Amino acid sequence: MGAVLGLCSAAQLACCCGSAACSLCCSACPSCANSTSTRLMYTLMMLLVMVVACITLAPGLHDQMKKVPFCANSTGLVPGNFKVDCDQAVGYLAVYRICFATCLFFCLMALIMIGVKSSKDPRAGIQNGFWGIKYLVVIGGIIGAFFIPEGSFASTWMVFGMIGGFCFIVIQLILIIDFAHTWAERWVSNYEETQSKGWYSALLLAMLSCYALTITGIVLLYVYYTKPDGCDLSKFFISFNLILVVGASAISILPSVQEHQPRSGLLQSAVVSLYVMYLTWSALSNSVGECNASFTGDKQSSFDKQSIIGLVIWVLSVLYSSIRTASSSSKITMSDHILAKEGSGEGDGGEAGREETKVFDNEGDDVAYSWTFFHIVFALATLYIMMTLTNWYNPSSQLSKENAASMWIKITSSWLCVGLYVWTLIAPAVLPDRDFS
């Protein structure tokens, strides 16, 4: 417990590390459920891994990173007899190894937690505690991964990264749609209860701002990713997605939709439209050919605007999934499989226990979320952050940002986003006998 205690005091999250020893260090912290505190601690671990991965991409460390074991012991050959220049790609290859070790950790945790039904299971201690040991395992795994010779590691792991990244994009879509519904429902409810023009103005301003950014994005995509002659595929992607978001916005205000979902409206559509345009931009940045305005010929490891926005969305999505609990709209958005439910177990002596300890057990009778699925989601999130930090580069293409597979993954995700959103609108009307509350 000493390692746990040290982590709590250092991170100022003692009230969320799931042990009575930690709670003694943070009497000023508000009480929180064990299910929430544990998810926050895993989120903290993910954020720290992301920071470490970002540090390996820092230009100032480029010369020092060339001395890492996988460069010194690497043959540099990948399928197609192409030689990866470890001197140039060392930052990306380091990110691959950091995320490889982290992903394996979450996969191992997912396997260990299979079948856990409540916090009374002996494995609950592994899930909710031993944080110092967990960090040591991750750190040891990362160090060990740096000794993996390059060979075909990067090109093989990139395939897993693209598949896992796509799966997390789908999960991220569900979370964003849930956020859009929750945001709109809460503000509409506040307006209906208070009849305040302030809430009405806020709704209108938020909706118009999202649509204004969407329209601006569409114009910029046409300007920078298309040409009068050629670029037909890019023109198709932009135009088709424009049609999709206009159609989804129109569906959201249909009388039949409003009848079953009175609080459905253009604010949700505006948020989804903005995210679809981001996915379109991200896809076009990986397109092949002269229409890709993002390709500058620079082969050094670097961030771009698209990657930074992707990181921000990723951080917000992970935090949202850790803090948010399922609500009445979660069944419609299908986020009830991702978000935690309100625990029913009293644990720690019920209300009296909650006053005595800063972290109370709310999973004594039943877990608030699937512990195995939670770790699978975080493993996929690790793969997504790996691909985002490396700009979805293909390690066998001389660090060119052109990657047709990544382009199709992202553009397909944008279509899936619109499809999922439209389904949340029409589901109550199509399936009137099903309870979505």
MARDRENMAR-525429 format. One line per field, with one value per residue (C-alpha): residue number from 0; residue in one letter; x, y, z. Coordinates in steps of 0.5 Angstrom, whole numbers. Example, Ala and Ser with C-alpha at 12.3 -4.5 7.8 and 13.67 -1.06 7.14 Angstrom:
BEGIN
sevex 0	1
kolba A	S
X 25	27
Y -9	-2
Z 16	14
// end
This chain:
BEGIN
sevex 0	1	2	3	4	5	6	7	8	9	10	11	12	13	14	15	16	17	18	19	20	21	22	23	24	25	26	27	28	29	30	31	32	33	34	35	36	37	38	39	40	41	42	43	44	45	46	47	48	49	50	51	52	53	54	55	56	57	58	59	60	61	62	63	64	65	66	67	68	69	70	71	72	73	74	75	76	77	78	79	80	81	82	83	84	85	86	87	88	89	90	91	92	93	94	95	96	97	98	99	100	101	102	103	104	105	106	107	108	109	110	111	112	113	114	115	116	117	118	119	120	121	122	123	124	125	126	127	128	129	130	131	132	133	134	135	136	137	138	139	140	141	142	143	144	145	146	147	148	149	150	151	152	153	154	155	156	157	158	159	160	161	162	163	164	165	166	167	168	169	170	171	172	173	174	175	176	177	178	179	180	181	182	183	184	185	186	187	188	189	190	191	192	193	194	195	196	197	198	199	200	201	202	203	204	205	206	207	208	209	210	211	212	213	214	215	216	217	218	219	220	221	222	223	224	225	226	227	228	229	230	231	232	233	234	235	236	237	238	239	240	241	242	243	244	245	246	247	248	249	250	251	252	253	254	255	256	257	258	259	260	261	262	263	264	265	266	267	268	269	270	271	272	273	274	275	276	277	278	279	280	281	282	283	284	285	286	287	288	289	290	291	292	293	294	295	296	297	298	299	300	301	302	303	304	305	306	307	308	309	310	311	312	313	314	315	316	317	318	319	320	321	322	323	324	325	326	327	328	329	330	331	332	333	334	335	336	337	338	339	340	341	342	343	344	345	346	347	348	349	350	351	352	353	354	355	356	357	358	359	360	361	362	363	364	365	366	367	368	369	370	371	372	373	374	375	376	377	378	379	380	381	382	383	384	385	386	387	388	389	390	391	392	393	394	395	396	397	398	399	400	401	402	403	404	405	406	407	408	409	410	411	412	413	414	415	416	417	418	419	420	421	422	423	424	425	426	427	428	429	430	431	432	433	434	435	436
kolba M	G	A	V	L	G	L	C	S	A	A	Q	L	A	C	C	C	G	S	A	A	C	S	L	C	C	S	A	C	P	S	C	A	N	S	T	S	T	R	L	M	Y	T	L	M	M	L	L	V	M	V	V	A	C	I	T	L	A	P	G	L	H	D	Q	M	K	K	V	P	F	C	A	N	S	T	G	L	V	P	G	N	F	K	V	D	C	D	Q	A	V	G	Y	L	A	V	Y	R	I	C	F	A	T	C	L	F	F	C	L	M	A	L	I	M	I	G	V	K	S	S	K	D	P	R	A	G	I	Q	N	G	F	W	G	I	K	Y	L	V	V	I	G	G	I	I	G	A	F	F	I	P	E	G	S	F	A	S	T	W	M	V	F	G	M	I	G	G	F	C	F	I	V	I	Q	L	I	L	I	I	D	F	A	H	T	W	A	E	R	W	V	S	N	Y	E	E	T	Q	S	K	G	W	Y	S	A	L	L	L	A	M	L	S	C	Y	A	L	T	I	T	G	I	V	L	L	Y	V	Y	Y	T	K	P	D	G	C	D	L	S	K	F	F	I	S	F	N	L	I	L	V	V	G	A	S	A	I	S	I	L	P	S	V	Q	E	H	Q	P	R	S	G	L	L	Q	S	A	V	V	S	L	Y	V	M	Y	L	T	W	S	A	L	S	N	S	V	G	E	C	N	A	S	F	T	G	D	K	Q	S	S	F	D	K	Q	S	I	I	G	L	V	I	W	V	L	S	V	L	Y	S	S	I	R	T	A	S	S	S	S	K	I	T	M	S	D	H	I	L	A	K	E	G	S	G	E	G	D	G	G	E	A	G	R	E	E	T	K	V	F	D	N	E	G	D	D	V	A	Y	S	W	T	F	F	H	I	V	F	A	L	A	T	L	Y	I	M	M	T	L	T	N	W	Y	N	P	S	S	Q	L	S	K	E	N	A	A	S	M	W	I	K	I	T	S	S	W	L	C	V	G	L	Y	V	W	T	L	I	A	P	A	V	L	P	D	R	D	F	S
X 0	6	7	-1	0	6	2	-4	-1	3	-3	-8	-12	-12	-20	-20	-15	-20	-17	-18	-10	-11	-17	-13	-9	-14	-20	-21	-23	-31	-33	-34	-36	-31	-33	-31	-25	-22	-24	-21	-14	-14	-15	-9	-5	-7	-6	1	3	1	5	11	10	9	16	19	17	20	25	30	31	32	39	39	33	38	42	36	37	32	35	42	40	35	36	31	28	20	16	17	25	24	29	26	31	31	35	29	23	26	20	15	18	19	11	10	13	11	3	5	7	1	-4	-2	-3	-10	-11	-8	-13	-19	-17	-16	-23	-27	-33	-33	-40	-39	-33	-34	-30	-23	-20	-23	-17	-13	-18	-19	-12	-4	-3	4	5	1	5	12	9	7	14	18	14	15	23	23	19	25	29	25	29	25	25	18	15	13	9	6	4	1	-4	-6	-6	-11	-16	-16	-16	-22	-26	-24	-27	-33	-33	-32	-37	-42	-39	-40	-47	-49	-45	-49	-56	-54	-52	-58	-63	-60	-60	-67	-70	-67	-70	-77	-77	-74	-77	-70	-68	-61	-62	-65	-60	-54	-58	-58	-51	-48	-52	-50	-43	-42	-46	-41	-35	-38	-39	-32	-29	-33	-30	-23	-23	-26	-20	-14	-16	-19	-17	-21	-18	-18	-18	-25	-25	-24	-29	-34	-32	-33	-40	-43	-41	-44	-51	-51	-50	-56	-60	-59	-60	-67	-69	-68	-73	-78	-85	-85	-78	-80	-87	-82	-76	-79	-72	-69	-66	-61	-56	-55	-54	-49	-45	-45	-44	-38	-35	-36	-33	-27	-26	-27	-21	-17	-19	-16	-10	-8	-10	-6	-4	-2	-9	-7	-5	-2	4	10	15	18	20	22	17	12	5	0	-6	-10	-7	-7	-15	-15	-11	-16	-22	-19	-17	-24	-28	-24	-25	-32	-33	-30	-34	-41	-46	-51	-58	-64	-62	-56	-60	-62	-55	-52	-47	-50	-45	-40	-42	-42	-49	-51	-48	-53	-48	-48	-41	-37	-43	-48	-49	-45	-39	-39	-38	-33	-29	-28	-28	-34	-36	-42	-41	-42	-48	-47	-41	-43	-39	-36	-29	-27	-30	-27	-20	-22	-24	-17	-13	-17	-16	-8	-8	-12	-7	-1	-4	-6	1	4	0	-3	4	6	13	14	13	19	14	10	3	0	-4	-10	-12	-12	-16	-22	-22	-23	-28	-32	-32	-35	-41	-42	-42	-48	-51	-51	-54	-60	-61	-62	-67	-71	-70	-76	-81	-79	-79	-85	-86	-78	-77	-71	-72
Y 0	5	5	7	12	15	16	19	24	26	26	29	24	20	20	17	11	6	5	7	9	14	17	19	24	28	29	36	32	30	23	19	12	7	6	13	13	7	10	16	13	9	15	19	13	14	21	20	15	20	25	20	19	26	27	22	26	33	35	37	29	27	26	23	18	15	11	7	-1	-2	3	0	-7	-6	-9	-4	-8	-9	-12	-10	-10	-2	0	4	10	9	16	19	15	14	18	14	8	9	11	5	1	5	4	-3	-5	0	-4	-11	-9	-7	-13	-17	-13	-15	-22	-22	-19	-23	-26	-21	-19	-15	-12	-18	-22	-23	-20	-13	-11	-12	-7	-2	-2	-4	2	3	-4	-3	3	-1	-6	-1	2	-5	-7	0	-1	-8	-6	-2	-8	-11	-10	-6	-11	-12	-10	-3	-5	-11	-7	-1	-6	-7	0	2	-4	-2	6	5	1	7	12	8	8	16	17	14	18	24	23	22	28	32	29	30	37	39	36	39	46	45	43	49	53	50	50	57	60	64	68	67	59	60	65	60	54	59	61	54	51	57	57	49	50	56	52	46	51	54	47	45	51	50	43	45	50	46	39	40	43	45	39	33	31	28	23	29	33	27	26	33	34	27	28	35	32	27	32	37	31	29	36	36	29	32	37	32	32	25	25	31	27	21	26	33	35	33	39	42	43	35	36	42	38	32	36	39	32	29	35	34	26	29	33	28	23	28	29	22	22	19	24	32	33	32	39	37	33	38	33	34	27	29	27	33	34	38	41	35	31	36	37	29	29	34	30	24	27	29	23	19	24	24	16	16	21	20	15	13	17	16	18	13	7	11	13	6	9	5	-1	4	9	6	5	8	2	-1	-4	0	-3	0	1	5	12	12	9	14	20	16	14	19	13	9	2	2	-4	-9	-12	-11	-8	-1	-3	-8	-9	-13	-8	-2	-5	-7	0	3	-2	1	8	6	4	10	15	11	12	20	21	18	22	15	15	8	6	3	9	14	17	20	22	19	12	10	5	10	15	10	8	15	17	10	13	19	16	11	17	20	13	12	19	18	12	15	20	15	9	11	12	5	1	4	-2	-2	2	7	11
Z 0	1	-7	-7	-2	-5	-12	-9	-5	-12	-16	-12	-13	-7	-6	-13	-12	-8	-2	5	6	0	3	9	5	2	7	3	-3	-4	-4	-10	-12	-13	-20	-22	-18	-22	-29	-27	-25	-31	-35	-31	-33	-41	-40	-38	-43	-48	-45	-45	-53	-54	-51	-56	-62	-59	-64	-59	-57	-64	-64	-57	-59	-65	-59	-57	-57	-63	-68	-66	-67	-73	-80	-82	-87	-88	-93	-100	-99	-96	-91	-86	-84	-76	-76	-79	-76	-69	-66	-69	-68	-60	-60	-63	-58	-52	-54	-56	-48	-46	-50	-48	-41	-42	-46	-40	-35	-40	-39	-32	-31	-35	-31	-25	-23	-17	-12	-8	-13	-11	-17	-15	-11	-18	-21	-16	-13	-13	-17	-16	-18	-25	-26	-25	-30	-35	-35	-35	-41	-45	-43	-46	-52	-54	-54	-60	-66	-72	-78	-80	-73	-75	-81	-78	-71	-76	-79	-71	-70	-76	-74	-67	-69	-73	-67	-62	-67	-67	-60	-60	-65	-60	-54	-58	-61	-53	-51	-57	-54	-47	-48	-52	-47	-41	-44	-47	-40	-37	-42	-41	-34	-33	-40	-39	-46	-44	-45	-51	-54	-51	-55	-61	-61	-60	-66	-70	-68	-70	-77	-78	-77	-81	-87	-86	-86	-92	-96	-94	-96	-103	-103	-101	-102	-109	-116	-122	-126	-123	-115	-117	-111	-106	-109	-108	-101	-99	-103	-101	-93	-94	-97	-91	-86	-89	-90	-82	-80	-84	-81	-74	-75	-78	-75	-74	-70	-66	-64	-61	-59	-57	-55	-61	-66	-70	-64	-64	-72	-71	-67	-71	-77	-75	-73	-79	-83	-78	-80	-88	-87	-83	-89	-94	-90	-92	-99	-104	-110	-111	-108	-101	-99	-92	-96	-95	-97	-89	-87	-80	-74	-73	-71	-75	-74	-75	-70	-65	-66	-66	-59	-56	-58	-56	-49	-48	-50	-45	-40	-41	-41	-35	-31	-35	-32	-37	-37	-41	-48	-47	-50	-56	-57	-55	-50	-45	-46	-45	-40	-32	-29	-22	-18	-13	-8	-1	1	6	11	6	7	14	10	5	10	14	7	1	-4	-3	-6	-10	-14	-8	-11	-19	-23	-25	-32	-35	-33	-39	-44	-40	-41	-49	-50	-47	-51	-57	-55	-54	-61	-63	-60	-63	-70	-68	-66	-72	-76	-79	-83	-87	-84	-91	-95	-93	-88	-93	-90	-96	-93	-97	-92	-87	-91	-93	-85	-83	-89	-87	-80	-82	-86	-80	-76	-80	-80	-72	-71	-76	-72	-66	-69	-72	-68	-63	-69	-73	-66	-62	-58	-55	-49	-50	-43
// end
